[in-house]
Amino acid sequence: MQDEIALMPLSPFEDHEALSSFPTKWDFVLVCDDHSLNSEKDKKKKSFLDELYRKGFIIKMIKDEKLFYGVHAPSVMFRKYQWLLKNVDTDSEVISGVQEEDYWELMSTTRIRIVSFILQNIKIQSTKENLHDLIKKKVFETAFPLHERENLGAFLKMNWARWRDILYRQPIEKIRTYFGEKVALYFAWLGWYTCILFVAAVPGIILAIYGLISFNSSQISKEICAANTTMMCPLCDQKCPFWPLSETCTYAQVTHLLDNEGTVLFAIFMAVWATVFLELWKRRRAKVVSNWKLYLWDEEEEELAMELINNPETASPLHQHSYIRSTVVLILVGLMICVIIGIAHALVIYRVVVTVIFTQSDSEFFRERASTMAVMTGAVLHYLTIIIMSKVNRHVALYLCDMEKPRTFTEREKNFTVKLFTFQFFTHFSSVIYVAFFLGRINGRPGDYVRVGGKWRLEECHPSGCLVDLFIQMAVIMTLKQTLSNFVEFMLPWIGYKYKLLFRNPKSNNRVHMEESARDPCKEEWLWNYNLNEVNVFSLFDEFLEMMIQYSFTTIFVAAFPLAPLLAFINNLIEIRLDAIKMVRLQRRMVPRTANDIGTWLLILEAIGILAVIGNGMVIAITSDFIPMQVYKYTSSPCIQKNYTGKDCLAGYVNYSLSVFNVQDFANHENLPERKDPMGDVITHCRYRDYRNSEDYSHTVEFWHILAARLSFLILFEHVALCIKLIAAWFVPDVPRGIKNLHLQQKRERLLKRLRRMDDSTEV
């Protein structure tokens, strides 16, 4: 068999332009094994290629270790597309902002998109199988569009796909003309998000610096560090001793870094920042898509046009909706969320058990840090469950989308986006929500602890405050996710590409093979593209999803982790170049897709913005000690007393926030460890964080005052922050005035042109 076979289109689908000159560029390449002659797979392959012949495709075969079929679509398909989709923004024959005379030079993205649609929708007449079915049955191995090396070189010259150009501006227009509008909008959004993150990172850094400056001057830290004789109740039932409060001196100072006077202002700032960021992005998006002549582009209309080009006789699938099917999907989504929350509960039990194990350890190091070690290892385990559940969530979301029977790929992608993000959100944040709002609040009190299985008592907040636990959880998960995930995201494609070069094409260095490639440059290009890593239809989706999870971490619990915007900013500087290098050097070319916004992701960003207001309000009201401090300051502090002598208003707060427990009321008080304080006195009472009476352990009046203050602050904070968000959204228009005036003028000129045509055609 010859190495190369050129097959031309047959009548009546002849493309005379194509027949006169053999094409030098190919729209798509199909790859398959060299199946046995007249085998089932060979027959299906030939049937599929016959369908392409009938539509006028030019096909070229190259034989190497695999069979490569290059396909070139007839120009009549693109002329039909151009005719059907006259751009409504200008009322002229312009497609995606490209004038007709420039169409054949600049519209490779449109060619690839149309050819991809046709390839995916052609069916073998005998079996009604499409290309996706044939790939699943190993008739074809893969199908992909080709990179254009001259354009890839331009990306390198334009300072985009290189690590050393990390601070350079992105060539969005060039990205758009090569990868399509959807990819260009992703990088435009990511670049804009990264720039605005710097604005959020600055006050976070200032807040951290303020905490460092006042590190040793905090009244609460001073009292805790000096509380050598304040003996705290044991943290577990086994070998845990009574311990002096001063042991948590360092943690108390760290808490002051997070929980100080500026935390509330920073939380409100981040709520406003999230709103302003979205409004400014909407303005930038309007400007960008207007320059692309896509402001009024209709995605559904384009899909209908490609369906008609492929086969005008086939009826378009109609929109469907079934209340029964929707109810089933909703129930299954609820069950999946329950499973994810159940995994979070399993992590809680893990921390409970591990705390007991560490406290019973023979190592003094582990015994003293049992609670911190349990939280840190729990956070690492949570990260591992995120990795595993991410794969499970994807399969479940795809299955549920198929149950809904979406009409088009776009509709399927939207449904998939909402479901997978919902699953991923609960996967990432179920454990964080428990630590933020439930840890230490449902565990009972000394002598009457809530126990798991009647044996292990629930864990408590860190002795220096619940905010430290949330900070550790956030820091570990966010750091691991951004460092390890980026490392894996880059190294796996890099290793896969190098592996293919070394082992899958061993004769590439052979002189005969090199001479064959020199005779036919197509062979070299196709093999090079084939050796690159495969991209799937959700590759760009995965990048967006990663950024949405990061945005959630950056905004929803930022009050507990003020440096989150800084970490996200640094990560995104790397992420932009990492994604660019993958697309240019390590992956096959994506099928370009047209878009005029980021779609469902914008709605998700707005939902996250609302959750950020609620989440940060609850962190300040419930998790931090901000409200108890304020209640103490204005009800019981030295500042309200007549003999006020200039003491700090929070003097005495530590004693105020600790309740007293009688050691004799422990059920196993005879088996408790040595009960002597540092002064050698027998311990008869211990302290614990709560507001309870020392006689019957019922809640004190201060508890109810603080609870009322927490709820009042939460309602006030959320209403104020949401009002500010609404005012900011109203104050910053979604579309710039210049863009509105431009479209207004274009509409007037278009109508005036039609009016003149009517006047010219009127008979006098």
Stockholm file with secondary structure:
# STOCKHOLM 1.0

chainA/1-764         MQDEIALMPLSPFEDHEALSSFPTKWDFVLVCDDHSLNSEKDKKKKSFLDELYRKGFIIKMIKDEKLFYGVHAPSVMFRKYQWLLKNVDTDSEVISGVQEEDYWELMSTTRIRIVSFILQNIKIQSTKENLHDLIKKKVFETAFPLHERENLGAFLKMNWARWRDILYRQPIEKIRTYFGEKVALYFAWLGWYTCILFVAAVPGIILAIYGLISFNSSQISKEICAANTTMMCPLCDQKCPFWPLSETCTYAQVTHLLDNEGTVLFAIFMAVWATVFLELWKRRRAKVVSNWKLYLWDEEEEELAMELINNPETASPLHQHSYIRSTVVLILVGLMICVIIGIAHALVIYRVVVTVIFTQSDSEFFRERASTMAVMTGAVLHYLTIIIMSKVNRHVALYLCDMEKPRTFTEREKNFTVKLFTFQFFTHFSSVIYVAFFLGRINGRPGDYVRVGGKWRLEECHPSGCLVDLFIQMAVIMTLKQTLSNFVEFMLPWIGYKYKLLFRNPKSNNRVHMEESARDPCKEEWLWNYNLNEVNVFSLFDEFLEMMIQYSFTTIFVAAFPLAPLLAFINNLIEIRLDAIKMVRLQRRMVPRTANDIGTWLLILEAIGILAVIGNGMVIAITSDFIPMQVYKYTSSPCIQKNYTGKDCLAGYVNYSLSVFNVQDFANHENLPERKDPMGDVITHCRYRDYRNSEDYSHTVEFWHILAARLSFLILFEHVALCIKLIAAWFVPDVPRGIKNLHLQQKRERLLKRLRRMDDSTEV
#=GR chainA/1-764 SS CCSEEEECCCTTSCCHHHHHSCCSSCSEEEEECCCCTTCHHHHHHHHHHHHHHHTTCEEEEEESSSEEEEEECCHHHHHHHHHHTCBTTTTBSCBTTBCGGGHHHHTHHHHHHHHHHHHHHCCCTTTCCCHHHHHHTTSSCEEECCCCHHHHHHHHHTTCSSGGGTTSCCCHHHHHHHHCHHHHHHHHHHHHHHHHHHHHHHHHHHHHHHHHHTTTTCHHHHHHHTCSSCEECCSSSSSCCCEEGGGGHHHHHHHHHHSSTTHHHHHHHHHHHHHHHHHHHHHHHHHHHHHTTCTTCCHHHHHHHHHHHHCTTSCCCCCCCCHHHHHHHHHHHHHHHHHHHHHHHHHHHHHHHHHHHHHTCSCHHHHHTHHHHHHHHHHHHHHHHHHHHHHHHHHHHHHHHHHHCCSSHHHHHHHHHHHHHHHHHHHHHHHHHHHHHTTTTSSEETTEECEETTTEECCCCCTTCHHHHHHHHHHHHHHHHHHHHHHHHHHHHHHHHHHIIIIICGGGGCHHHHHHHHHCHHHHHHHHHHHSBCCCTTHHHHHHHHHHHHHHHHHTTGGGCTTHHHHHHHHHHHHHHHHHHIIIIIBCCCCCCCCSSCTHHHHHHHHHHHHHHHHHHHIIIIISSHHHHHHHHHHTSGGGSTTCCSCCTTTTHHHHHEEEEEGGGSTTGGGSSCCBCTTSCBCCEEEEESCBCTTTCCBCHHHHHHHHHHHHHHHHHHHHHHHHHHHHHHHSCSSCHHHHHHHHHHHHHHHHHHHHHHHHHSCC
#=GC SS_cons         CCSEEEECCCTTSCCHHHHHSCCSSCSEEEEECCCCTTCHHHHHHHHHHHHHHHTTCEEEEEESSSEEEEEECCHHHHHHHHHHTCBTTTTBSCBTTBCGGGHHHHTHHHHHHHHHHHHHHCCCTTTCCCHHHHHHTTSSCEEECCCCHHHHHHHHHTTCSSGGGTTSCCCHHHHHHHHCHHHHHHHHHHHHHHHHHHHHHHHHHHHHHHHHHTTTTCHHHHHHHTCSSCEECCSSSSSCCCEEGGGGHHHHHHHHHHSSTTHHHHHHHHHHHHHHHHHHHHHHHHHHHHHTTCTTCCHHHHHHHHHHHHCTTSCCCCCCCCHHHHHHHHHHHHHHHHHHHHHHHHHHHHHHHHHHHHHTCSCHHHHHTHHHHHHHHHHHHHHHHHHHHHHHHHHHHHHHHHHHCCSSHHHHHHHHHHHHHHHHHHHHHHHHHHHHHTTTTSSEETTEECEETTTEECCCCCTTCHHHHHHHHHHHHHHHHHHHHHHHHHHHHHHHHHHIIIIICGGGGCHHHHHHHHHCHHHHHHHHHHHSBCCCTTHHHHHHHHHHHHHHHHHTTGGGCTTHHHHHHHHHHHHHHHHHHIIIIIBCCCCCCCCSSCTHHHHHHHHHHHHHHHHHHHIIIIISSHHHHHHHHHHTSGGGSTTCCSCCTTTTHHHHHEEEEEGGGSTTGGGSSCCBCTTSCBCCEEEEESCBCTTTCCBCHHHHHHHHHHHHHHHHHHHHHHHHHHHHHHHSCSSCHHHHHHHHHHHHHHHHHHHHHHHHHSCC
//
